[in-house]
């Protein structure tokens, strides 16, 4: 699976430790960033990004773990109403494939999990590409996100601050 280069727009990057705690932090900070972009906590866009980041980050720290190496979360908000989620790890020989299986492994470790099935159900599209400029891979997902509050309608941050 391949995809064109990420679109230009607002970008958020976070390097996190390849631990369950690091994956949880990535999910929480992604939700916070999406909230700051106008997709408030509890909205469909915020919840969807949180779930997708949680699944991809958990996969990175479970299947992409290389001792002593962390992972990278990148969120890109292009102008066209979507949010691109990218999670990179340093393990290049284990790539997810449709159906939730891992390439390059055999036996019970290759059995499909629910994580990528969830990502596939929530995302407009997802895929995996070689990590740019470093060993490993990047798993990406495109999330539909209707225009955020303050981005052409609704309550703007300045109006909210003024109590309107």
Backbone bond lengths (Angstrom), bond angles and torsions (degrees), N, CA, C in turn:
res aa  C-N    CA-C-N  psi(-1)  N-CA   C-N-CA  omega(-1)  CA-C   N-CA-C  phi
1 X - - - 1.443 - - 1.517 109.01 -
2 X 1.309 115.98 133.43 1.458 119.93 176.96 1.513 109.03 -131.57
3 X 1.294 115.64 164.66 1.454 121.58 178.92 1.508 108.05 -148.78
4 X 1.327 117.35 154.91 1.468 118.97 175.98 1.519 110.84 -66.28
5 X 1.306 115.68 167.04 1.467 120.96 178.47 1.526 109.67 -56.40
6 X 1.328 116.81 149.41 1.459 118.85 -179.76 1.518 111.66 -60.22
7 X 1.322 116.12 143.83 1.459 119.49 179.75 1.520 111.79 -68.59
8 X 1.321 115.25 159.51 1.460 118.05 177.03 1.522 109.37 -74.56
9 X 1.292 116.97 157.31 1.465 122.23 -179.34 1.511 109.12 152.87
10 X 1.317 115.99 -168.83 1.460 120.70 177.48 1.520 109.70 -65.36
11 X 1.324 116.21 139.36 1.460 121.00 -179.17 1.519 109.99 -130.28
12 X 1.316 115.76 140.32 1.462 123.77 175.56 1.512 107.03 -127.38
13 X 1.335 117.52 128.70 1.461 122.17 178.01 1.509 109.96 -126.81
14 X 1.322 114.86 143.08 1.460 121.73 178.95 1.516 109.00 -146.13
15 X 1.313 116.07 123.50 1.464 120.26 170.74 1.517 106.51 -89.37
16 X 1.340 116.71 131.37 1.452 119.88 -179.19 1.514 110.40 -131.96
17 X 1.323 115.83 152.91 1.457 120.60 -179.08 1.521 109.21 -67.89
18 X 1.315 116.11 146.82 1.465 121.66 -178.56 1.528 109.81 -80.91
19 X 1.334 115.09 62.00 1.459 122.89 178.55 1.528 107.98 -133.67
20 X 1.330 116.50 165.77 1.469 119.45 176.13 1.520 110.29 -60.72
21 X 1.312 116.24 -37.46 1.467 120.13 178.28 1.529 110.71 -64.23
22 X 1.324 117.01 -40.82 1.457 120.96 177.06 1.522 112.04 -63.69
23 X 1.339 117.00 -40.89 1.467 120.95 178.07 1.527 110.83 -64.31
24 X 1.323 116.75 -40.51 1.470 120.86 178.13 1.530 110.29 -63.98
25 X 1.329 116.80 -42.03 1.464 120.79 178.10 1.529 110.56 -62.57
26 X 1.328 117.31 -42.15 1.464 120.81 178.53 1.528 110.55 -59.81
27 X 1.318 117.49 -43.81 1.468 121.44 179.22 1.529 110.74 -62.75
28 X 1.308 116.43 -45.84 1.472 119.76 -177.64 1.525 111.97 -66.85
29 X 1.327 117.48 -41.43 1.460 119.97 179.67 1.530 111.92 -71.72
30 X 1.321 117.29 -30.89 1.465 119.91 174.26 1.526 109.79 -64.41
31 X 1.323 117.07 -44.37 1.462 121.04 177.94 1.527 110.52 -60.40
32 X 1.330 116.26 -41.54 1.465 120.39 178.99 1.530 110.45 -63.36
33 X 1.341 117.39 -43.98 1.464 120.67 -179.27 1.529 110.64 -63.72
34 X 1.316 117.01 -44.03 1.462 120.28 179.75 1.526 109.98 -64.11
35 X 1.335 117.22 -36.43 1.468 121.61 174.40 1.525 109.80 -60.72
36 X 1.327 117.18 -44.77 1.465 121.85 178.96 1.527 111.58 -64.70
37 X 1.329 117.23 -28.28 1.461 121.18 177.47 1.532 111.49 -78.44
38 X 1.316 118.04 -2.16 1.458 120.95 176.07 1.514 115.29 108.59
39 X 1.315 118.36 -5.71 1.465 122.44 177.29 1.528 106.26 -95.52
40 X 1.315 115.54 89.84 1.462 122.23 -170.31 1.519 113.20 -60.04
41 X 1.329 115.42 157.21 1.462 121.62 175.07 1.523 108.95 -52.15
42 X 1.309 117.09 137.09 1.456 121.10 178.31 1.517 114.54 88.06
43 X 1.343 117.53 -7.47 1.467 118.95 176.04 1.518 108.77 -80.58
44 X 1.321 115.65 162.00 1.460 120.08 -178.55 1.530 111.49 -60.10
45 X 1.322 116.71 -43.28 1.476 119.70 -179.29 1.521 110.99 -62.98
46 X 1.324 118.15 -45.26 1.462 121.30 -178.67 1.526 110.73 -65.15
47 X 1.331 116.34 -45.69 1.467 119.53 179.90 1.526 111.85 -63.37
48 X 1.329 116.54 -39.75 1.462 120.23 -179.39 1.523 111.11 -66.57
49 X 1.333 117.07 -46.12 1.470 119.76 177.97 1.527 109.76 -60.57
50 X 1.324 117.80 -42.70 1.471 121.09 179.73 1.528 111.53 -59.81
51 X 1.327 116.68 -45.00 1.467 120.26 179.19 1.524 111.70 -63.89
52 X 1.334 116.25 -45.49 1.465 119.94 -178.17 1.528 110.60 -65.24
53 X 1.329 117.38 -45.18 1.466 120.32 178.04 1.528 109.49 -61.49
54 X 1.320 117.29 -42.84 1.462 120.50 178.98 1.521 112.31 -58.41
55 X 1.325 116.96 -45.24 1.470 120.59 -179.63 1.522 111.76 -67.54
56 X 1.347 116.66 -46.19 1.467 119.34 -178.37 1.520 111.80 -68.07
57 X 1.325 117.46 -38.40 1.465 120.44 178.30 1.528 110.14 -67.56
58 X 1.321 117.45 -41.29 1.475 120.39 177.64 1.525 110.34 -62.10
59 X 1.326 117.47 -41.59 1.463 120.15 176.97 1.524 111.29 -63.58
60 X 1.322 116.95 -40.64 1.467 120.09 -179.24 1.523 111.15 -62.66
61 X 1.334 117.46 -40.90 1.466 119.03 -177.35 1.526 111.68 -82.56
62 X 1.321 117.87 -17.18 1.468 120.85 178.45 1.519 111.50 -92.44
63 X 1.336 116.99 -51.15 1.464 121.51 -173.84 1.525 113.43 -101.80
64 X 1.327 117.73 -17.94 1.461 120.85 -177.53 1.504 113.64 -105.67
65 X 1.315 115.84 9.87 1.458 120.96 -175.30 1.522 112.31 -67.44
66 X 1.309 115.21 126.34 1.458 123.83 167.44 1.520 104.25 -122.49
67 X 1.342 118.01 118.83 1.471 119.56 -175.82 1.527 112.30 -50.50
68 X 1.330 114.73 132.62 1.456 121.37 178.96 1.512 114.78 84.93
69 X 1.323 117.56 -1.85 1.461 121.22 -179.29 1.515 110.15 -114.92
70 X 1.297 117.02 140.78 1.455 121.97 178.85 1.517 111.61 -95.01
71 X 1.303 115.57 -165.25 1.457 123.05 179.29 1.529 107.80 -130.30
72 X 1.312 115.78 168.70 1.454 121.61 -177.49 1.519 109.42 -130.60
73 X 1.329 115.64 129.88 1.456 122.68 172.74 1.520 107.74 -106.85
74 X 1.323 116.77 134.18 1.459 121.49 174.19 1.529 107.27 -133.44
75 X 1.328 115.54 130.49 1.458 122.57 172.23 1.511 107.46 -114.71
76 X 1.316 117.05 133.57 1.457 121.71 177.74 1.520 107.28 -125.26
77 X 1.316 115.61 129.55 1.466 121.64 178.54 1.520 108.34 -113.11
78 X 1.321 116.19 95.68 1.464 118.91 176.37 1.527 109.85 -77.48
79 X 1.297 115.78 173.23 1.457 120.40 -177.51 1.523 112.95 -76.23
80 X 1.324 119.35 -13.06 1.457 119.76 -170.20 1.531 115.42 -89.41
81 X 1.331 118.97 15.13 1.455 119.75 173.52 1.515 115.37 87.70
82 X 1.304 117.65 33.59 1.457 120.92 175.11 1.523 108.50 -141.33
83 X 1.301 114.87 165.52 1.462 121.38 174.17 1.515 106.59 -126.72
84 X 1.306 115.57 128.59 1.460 121.32 178.16 1.523 108.26 -99.01
85 X 1.314 115.92 126.63 1.457 123.28 177.90 1.523 107.25 -107.11
86 X 1.317 117.43 130.60 1.467 122.05 175.32 1.516 108.36 -131.00
87 X 1.322 116.21 131.59 1.458 121.30 173.48 1.524 106.92 -126.35
88 X 1.335 115.24 122.82 1.463 121.55 -177.93 1.520 110.00 -112.19
89 X 1.330 115.39 141.98 1.458 121.06 172.18 1.521 108.44 -132.95
90 X 1.315 117.10 174.68 1.457 120.63 -173.23 1.526 113.92 -99.84
91 X 1.307 118.25 6.80 1.460 121.12 179.20 1.518 108.89 -96.05
92 X 1.316 116.17 108.61 1.455 120.77 -174.90 1.509 115.59 -89.86
93 X 1.333 118.72 -14.33 1.462 119.40 -175.30 1.531 113.75 -90.82
94 X 1.316 118.94 -6.98 1.461 121.87 179.32 1.522 109.60 -115.43
95 X 1.309 115.91 102.92 1.465 121.23 -179.14 1.514 109.45 -111.42
96 X 1.333 117.15 134.90 1.459 118.74 173.50 1.525 110.14 -71.76
97 X 1.309 116.08 147.47 1.458 121.73 176.81 1.522 108.20 -128.77
98 X 1.324 118.18 160.15 1.464 119.66 179.26 1.525 111.30 -50.81
99 X 1.308 115.43 141.37 1.457 121.03 -177.05 1.509 111.59 97.43
100 X 1.350 117.27 -5.70 1.445 120.96 175.31 1.511 115.18 86.87
101 X 1.328 118.97 7.75 1.459 121.41 -178.79 1.530 110.22 -86.26
102 X 1.311 115.31 162.07 1.462 121.31 175.73 1.516 108.99 -106.80
103 X 1.321 117.00 133.31 1.457 119.77 173.38 1.527 108.07 -82.90
104 X 1.311 115.88 155.54 1.457 120.13 175.82 1.517 114.59 82.46
105 X 1.324 118.84 5.66 1.459 121.64 176.66 1.513 108.56 -134.52
106 X 1.320 116.12 160.71 1.456 119.56 -179.84 1.523 110.03 -133.11
107 X 1.318 114.82 171.28 1.459 120.30 177.67 1.507 112.56 74.21
108 X 1.333 115.92 -152.60 1.466 121.02 -175.35 1.521 112.21 -64.86
109 X 1.333 117.57 -25.45 1.461 120.34 179.99 1.531 111.99 -67.30
110 X 1.341 117.12 -22.74 1.458 121.10 -179.40 1.523 112.06 -89.27
111 X 1.318 118.08 -5.12 1.463 121.11 -178.44 1.516 110.58 -60.65
112 X 1.323 115.89 143.51 1.455 118.35 -179.06 1.516 112.00 -69.44
113 X 1.324 115.28 146.14 1.445 121.47 174.50 1.510 109.04 -110.75
114 X 1.293 116.12 -179.11 1.458 120.23 -179.09 1.521 112.47 -88.09
115 X 1.330 117.91 -17.39 1.452 120.73 -172.90 1.508 114.45 -57.49
116 X 1.322 118.33 -51.45 1.460 120.13 -178.20 1.519 111.97 -75.84
117 X 1.326 117.64 -22.69 1.456 119.88 172.77 1.524 109.02 -65.93
118 X 1.335 116.15 -41.57 1.464 121.30 176.76 1.527 109.99 -63.42
119 X 1.330 116.67 -46.65 1.474 120.55 179.04 1.525 109.63 -58.66
120 X 1.335 117.03 -45.41 1.461 120.81 179.77 1.515 113.22 -61.65
121 X 1.331 116.44 -35.02 1.461 120.35 179.64 1.529 112.04 -74.40
122 X 1.325 117.64 -31.33 1.467 121.34 -175.55 1.522 113.84 -91.51
123 X 1.316 117.08 -29.04 1.463 121.14 -173.34 1.526 111.29 -91.46
124 X 1.328 115.05 150.24 1.467 121.22 172.97 1.526 108.93 -64.11
125 X 1.338 115.77 -39.15 1.465 123.02 178.91 1.513 107.48 -159.67
126 X 1.337 116.70 156.69 1.453 120.65 173.60 1.518 107.97 -150.01
127 X 1.322 115.43 161.82 1.446 120.07 179.16 1.513 110.99 -171.37
128 X 1.308 114.46 -173.94 1.462 120.61 179.92 1.520 108.32 -139.54
129 X 1.322 116.11 138.87 1.460 122.96 -179.28 1.528 108.05 -136.89
130 X 1.335 117.43 159.39 1.462 118.59 174.43 1.527 109.82 -60.64
131 X 1.303 115.59 144.23 1.464 120.64 179.08 1.519 108.87 -66.99
132 X 1.317 116.42 132.54 1.458 122.06 -176.90 1.522 110.44 -77.45
133 X 1.321 117.40 120.14 1.450 122.38 174.31 1.514 115.94 78.28
134 X 1.338 118.14 8.48 1.463 121.30 -179.31 1.520 108.39 -157.18
135 X 1.331 116.43 160.20 1.464 117.37 176.35 1.525 110.51 -69.05
136 X 1.318 116.22 151.32 1.450 120.63 176.30 1.508 112.66 118.19
137 X 1.323 114.73 -156.09 1.459 121.56 -175.85 1.522 110.20 -141.96
138 X 1.312 114.86 162.06 1.462 122.32 174.25 1.518 107.68 -125.44
139 X 1.321 116.51 122.79 1.453 121.64 173.27 1.520 106.17 -98.77
140 X 1.328 115.99 129.14 1.457 121.09 -175.57 1.523 109.88 -124.47
141 X 1.317 115.08 156.92 1.459 121.82 174.93 1.520 108.56 -147.42
142 X 1.327 116.64 140.39 1.462 123.07 176.03 1.520 107.67 -102.66
143 X 1.336 116.41 123.79 1.455 123.09 -178.01 1.525 108.95 -110.17
144 X 1.335 116.64 129.31 1.461 119.98 173.42 1.516 108.52 -66.62
145 X 1.319 116.21 134.72 1.464 121.29 177.95 1.519 107.53 -142.27
146 X 1.325 115.83 111.59 1.457 119.60 177.46 1.526 108.25 -61.61
147 X 1.321 117.41 162.47 1.472 118.41 -179.51 1.521 111.18 -52.39
148 X 1.308 114.71 136.31 1.461 121.27 -177.74 1.511 110.96 -72.93
149 X 1.311 116.20 160.07 1.453 121.45 173.77 1.518 107.70 -58.01
150 X 1.319 116.21 132.15 1.457 120.35 -179.54 1.510 113.03 87.92
151 X 1.336 117.59 -3.59 1.460 120.38 179.78 1.523 109.35 -107.85
152 X 1.301 116.39 56.09 1.450 120.07 178.11 1.521 112.53 109.91
153 X 1.307 118.46 12.44 1.451 120.53 178.63 1.494 109.55 166.99
154 X 1.313 116.24 167.72 1.457 119.83 177.60 1.511 111.64 81.51
155 X 1.289 116.47 -160.34 1.454 123.00 -176.19 1.521 109.16 -93.00
156 X 1.303 116.89 124.00 1.464 120.90 177.91 1.518 109.87 -82.46
157 X 1.325 117.85 156.45 1.465 119.80 178.10 1.517 112.95 -56.38
158 X 1.347 118.72 -37.41 1.475 119.71 -179.13 1.533 111.14 -69.96
159 X 1.336 116.93 -35.75 1.459 119.70 177.48 1.524 110.51 -68.72
160 X 1.322 116.56 -37.50 1.449 121.50 178.37 1.534 109.88 -64.37
161 X 1.331 116.47 -41.29 1.459 120.60 179.42 1.527 111.30 -65.82
162 X 1.332 116.43 -31.65 1.463 120.84 179.39 1.523 112.28 -82.72
163 X 1.333 116.98 -2.68 1.452 121.69 177.33 1.513 113.68 81.59
164 X 1.318 118.20 21.81 1.477 121.63 178.12 1.484 111.70 -94.77
